[in-house]
Amino acid sequence: MLADHLYNDLHVQWVEASVPERVSYFKALPLADAQEFFQELSTRNQCEVITNLSHREQMVWLRILDPDDAADLLQEVSEEERERLLSLLDVATRNEVQALLKYREDVAGGLMSPRFARVRPEMTVSEALSYVRKQASGATETVYAVYVLDFHQHLLGVISLRTLFGAEPQQLIRDIMRSNVVAASDNDDQEMLSRLFAEHDLIAIPIVDAENRMKGIVTIDDIVDVVEEEATEDIQKIGGSEALGAPYMQISFARMIQKRAGWLTVLFLGEMLTANAMGHFEGEIAKAVVLALFVPLIISSGGNAGSQASTIIIRAMALQEVRLTDWWRVMRRELAIGIVLGGILGTIGLARILIWEHFFHTYGPHYQLIALTVALSLVGIVLWGTVAGSLLPFILRRVGFDPASASTPFVATLVDVTGLVIYFNVASIILRGTLL
């Protein structure tokens, strides 16, 4: 076993090291420690090591991996390099890996391991135990449960190891198996798969094809990686960037610019509409300069409310707490929430102007109308921001886009522009005949 202090030191060095240095550290490890460390590395880091080793070393380390892990690694390399590395595997493993590579990496078939414990329904418990022992010492990745298959590999049931060990030796497997098995299709999306794990509190899920033939299992450790990956992508998108698809320190400078410049440019062009809106109300601003003082306050409140609402709804969608058909219920709820939140901020804004005028005499003789303008504008803009932020994820999902694309900067930009229109229109109505 790799000592904890050595593992921690190596992990710190690994993060900060260049690729040649990482390979050098890896080669310096004793064989047993190197095997443990290699299997704990991420797929991307395993790929870095493998592609910088000699031909013979590549064969040794590639064959250590389980078929699903080897398939993940091969997804990281070019087509030409993939064929060369495949040729280093033994025939049986190569066939398993090639079968996995036919699936997209973000579906259940691309995540599953084809090695699992299986028995026949006509076996006795004694025969099944003997058979499972042979599988556990051979090509089975892990044994969480034993799956009951017929001659054509159709999934008939499942038996926990506890049930199998506690049964009478002469009992038949078909008499003690559980037939209501939670299974997933090999083409199910990885997000759907992660929800199955959460809903049923499972350690492993059998994966079947359209004819209910069992193809493999996905284990909880695989799905933890998926959940982390999906959460990372959503957070990056919500922040107003494309998903990076790799650790921060491993992305080239040019690639980082490419990932972030697109959305930033779109948001900048959107914010330019704010200048257009300000220009449209130039006359009102010239007559009542005091209105310009509250522009940052007004538009930031609407943007914050919209960003808050969109983040909550995006997360609720990801957890299947709300669906497309719930859009009207959500809108009614957010309308009420927007009015209350707008009322709270409007009251604070009103009080701030009245108190400030009392002590500093800043806003002139019409300060009460200005205070009313700011208060009502805040109610309208926060209401609009809340409704827009909550509905935008539904619209994106409806047209086939990822709701996380309704990033908080995008919602804020949208509400900034429309918020100015609301603000100056409210001002025109309330201040007409006085300041305007």
N, C-alpha and C positions, 0 to 999 in steps of 0.2 A: 504493500500500500504506500502511496506517495504521502509522506508526512505532511501534516497540515501547514506547518511553517514553511516547508519547501514549496508546497502548492501555492500558498499565498504569495511568496516571493516571486515565484515563476509567473504567476498570473499578473502581478504588477509589472514585471519586466516585459511580459508579452504584449501588454497594451501599449507600452511606450516604444517598443522595438520596431525596427524595420523588418521587412520580410526575410532578408538574408540572416539577420540576427535571430529571428524567431526559429528559423530552420537550424541554426547553429545551436541554440538552446535545446531544441528538441533532440538533436542527435547526441547531445552530451548526457541525456538521461539514461539511466539503466533501463534495460529492455522492459522489465515488468512495470516500472514507473511510466515509461514512455507509452506503453499500451493503455494504461489507465488514463493518462493525460490526453492522449490522442482521442479517445472515445468521448471525453468530456468537452472537447473543443466544439465550437460552432461549425456548421457545415462550411461556411466561408473560410474559416481558419484551417480546417482540415484540407480544403482544396489548395490553399496557399502552401501548406507543407507538402502535400502529395506532388504537386506540379514542380517542386524544386528539389525532388529527390532523384536518385538514379533509377534506371529501369527496374533493376532487381528490388530495390527498396520500395518502389511504387507497388510492385506486385505483392510484397509482404504486407504492407500497411493497408492496401485496398481490400485484401482478403480478410482482414480483421473485422471489417465493418459488416453489419447485418445488411441484407439486400435493400431494405428501405433507406438506410443511411447511405449506402453506396449510390443508390439512385439519386438521392438528394445532392450528393457531391458531384455526380456526373452532370446534373442540371446546370452546374456553375461553369462548366468548361465549354469550349467551342465544339462544334460537331465533329471536326477532325480529331481533336484530342479525345473526345468521348469514345469514338470507335477504337482508338488505340488503347485506352484504359480498360475498356470492356474486354478486350482480347487478353488482358492479364488475369481475368477471373476464371475459375474453373467452370466447366460447361453448365453444371446444374445452377450455380449461382448466377452465371451470365444470363441464363434463360429467365430466371426470376427477376433480375434487374431490368432486362429488356422489356418484360411484361409491365413492370411498374413505370418505365419511361414512356409508355404509350399514353399514360394519363397525364393531364395537366397537374402541375405541382400543387395547385390550390383546391383540389378535389380529394375526396376520401380515398380513391384509388391511388393517388399519388402520395398519400401519407401512410398507407397501410404496410404492414409486414406480412409477407405470404407464409411465414413460418409460425404455426400455432399448433396446439395440442388438439388432436381429433381422435374420435373413436366411432365405432359402428353401433347402431341401436341393438343389434342381436348379441353383442358381447356380454359376458358376465362381468361383474365388478372386478373379480380377480383378474380376468383377462385384460380388462381395460387398464387397471393399475399397472400391470406389467408393460403394456403397450405405451402408456404415458411415460413411464420411467425411461424407456428406450428413447422416446422423442425428446425428453428433457435433457438427456445427455448427448443428444445429437444436434439436429438442425433447427430445433425450436428456439426462437428468440427469448421468450419468457412464457411462463405458465401462470396465468391469472385464473383461467377457467378452462374446462375441457368442452369442446364443441362436438355435437353428435351429427354426423353426416351419413347420408346413404351412399350407395355405390356410385351414384352420379354426382356426388359432392354437394347435394342439396342440403341446406341447413335445416335440421329437424328439431334441435333443442340444445340446451346447455346444461352443464353440471358444474357446480362449484367444487373445488378440491375438498372442502369440508364435508360436503354431501358424499362425495366419492369415497373418501377414507372412512366415513362413518357407516357406510352401507354394508350389508351382509355380502360375503364373497360370491354367493351363488345368485344374487339378484341380477336381473337383466337391466342393462343401461336404459332401455326404453321405459322401464317401470319407475325409474328414479329421476329421469331427466326432466327439466322444466322446458315446456314447449313454447311458452309465450316469451320469445326472445326479442329484446330491443336490438334491432339491426339497422344499418345504414346502407344506402345504395352506393356503388363504387363511383357514381357520378355526382353524389351530393357535395355541395359546396362546403368548404372547411368551416365556415361560420355556422352553418346548419349543424354540422357535426359537433362543434363545441357546445352548442345549445343542448344537444342530446346528452352529452356528458353532464352538463349542469343540471338538467331537468331530472335525470334518472340516477344521479350520483354514482356513476360507473367508473370502473378502473380500465376497462377495455370494451370496445364495441366491435362485433363482427361485421365485416363488409361483404355484401352480396351483390351479384349482378342482377340483370332484369329477370332471369329465370330462377332466382333464389339460390344460385350456386355460390357457395362461400369462397371468397377470393383471398381473404386475409383478415387481420385485425388492426385496429388503431388503438394505441395505448394512451393512457393519461399523460405520460411524459411528452408524447408527440403533440398532443393537443394543447399543452401548456405553452409550447413554443409558438403554436398557431395563434393563441389568444394574445400573447405578447406582441407578435408581429402585427396582428390586426389592430390592436390598441395603439401601437406606435404609429401605424399609418394614419389612423383616424386623428390622433393628436396632431401630427404634422400637417394634415390637411386643414384641420380646424384653425391652426396657427397661420394659415395663408401660404402654404408651400405645397409642392408636390411631395408625395411620399418618397423618402430618400432611398429606401430599398437596401440600405447597408449601414453599418455603424458610422457615426459621425466622423471619426478620425480616419476612416478607411476610404472616404469619398474624395476624389481628386478636387482640386480647387475649381477647375473648369466645370466639372459635373455639378458641384455645389451651386455655382452661379446659374447654371442651366435650370436646376431644380427650383431655384428661388426667384429668378428674374421674371419668369413668365407671369406668375400671379401678381408679383409686385408691380409690373408694368400695367397689367389690367386694372389693378386697384388705383394706380396713379392716374390713369386715364379717366377712371370713374370719378376720382376726386377733382379732376379738372372741371367737371360739371358743377362743382361747388362754386368755383370762380364765376362760371356762367350765371349761376343763380344769383350770386352776389351782384354781378353786373346788371342783371335784370331789375334789381331793386335798388340801383344806385341812387335814384332820385329820393327814395324814402330814407336811405342812409344819410344823404346830404342834408335833408331837412331835420332829421333826428339822429344825430351822431351817437347819442346815448344807446340807440338800438344795437349798434355794432359791439358794444361792451359785452352783451350777453350772448353773442353768437357762439363762442366756444362752449359756454355753459349749456346752451340749448342743444346743439348738435351732438355733443359728447354724451349727454343724458340719453338721447334717443338711440345713439349707437351702442351704448352700454346695455340698454334694455333689450335691444335686438340681439346683440351677441349673447347675452345671458339666456334669452329664450331659445335661440337656435342651438346652443350647446346642450341645453336640457333635453330638447326634442331629439337631437341627433343621438344622444346617449340612450334615450328611451327607445328609439327605433332599433338601435344595436342590440338592446336587451329584449326586444320583442314585447316591450311594455305597451307600445302603441303601434298600430298598423295603418296602412293607407286609408282604410275605411273609417278610421277614427278622426279624420281631419276636421270634421265639423264639430265634434265634441271638444277637440283641442282648441279650435278657434273660439268657441263660446267661452271656454275656460280662460283662455288668454285675453279675450276681450275684457272680462271682469278683472283679471289680474292687472292688465294694462291700465284700466281706469283707476284702480286703487293705487298702484305704484305711481302713476302720473299725478294723482291727487296728493300723495305724500310729498313728492318732489316739488310740485307746484306750491304747496303750502309753505315748504321750507324756502323756496325762492321768493315768494311773496313776503314772508317775514323778514328775510334778509334785506330786501330793498327798503322796506318800511323802517327797519331798525337803523340801517345805514344812513338813510335820509334824516332820521331824527337826530343822530349824533354828528353827522358830517355835512349834511345839506349838499349832497352830491348830484342829485338827479333833477333838480329844478321844480317848478311849481306843479307840474303834471306827474309827479312821482307816483301818485296812486294809480293813474292809468297805466303807467309803465309797469308797475308791479303787477297789475291785473293782466297786462299783455304777456308778461313773462310766465305768470302762473298758468294761464289758459294754454299758452303755447307748450309748456312742459307737459300738461295733461295730454294734449293732442299728439305731441311727438313721441312721448313714451308709449302711449297707446298704439300708435302706428308702428313703432319699432318693435314692440312686443308681438303684435300680430304678424308683421312681416317676417320677423326672426323665427317664429314658430311655424309659419306656413311654407317658407322657402324649402326646408328639407322635404316636405311632402311633395312639392312641385318637382324637385330634382329626382326623387325616387320614382315619381309617376312617369317621367320622361326617360328613365333608365340610367340616371347618373347616381353616383355615390352621394348620399345625403351629407356626408362629411365635407363635401365640396362647398357646402353653404358655410364657409369659414367665417369666423367672427370678424376678420377685417372686411370681408365682402359684404356682410350684413351691415357693418358700421358705415361703409362707404355709401351703400344704398340709402340708408336712413339719413346720413349727413345731407345729401342733396335734397331729398324730399322734406327733411326737417326744416331747411331754410325756407322752402316755399310755404310750409305751414306757418312758420314764425312770422314772416313778413306779411302774409295775408291776414293773420290775426291782428298784427299791428296796424294794418291799413284800416281794418274795421273799427278797432277800439280808439285809435288815435286820430281818425279823420276829423278835421275841424279844429284840432288843437295843435299837436306837433306836425301833423301831416295835412 
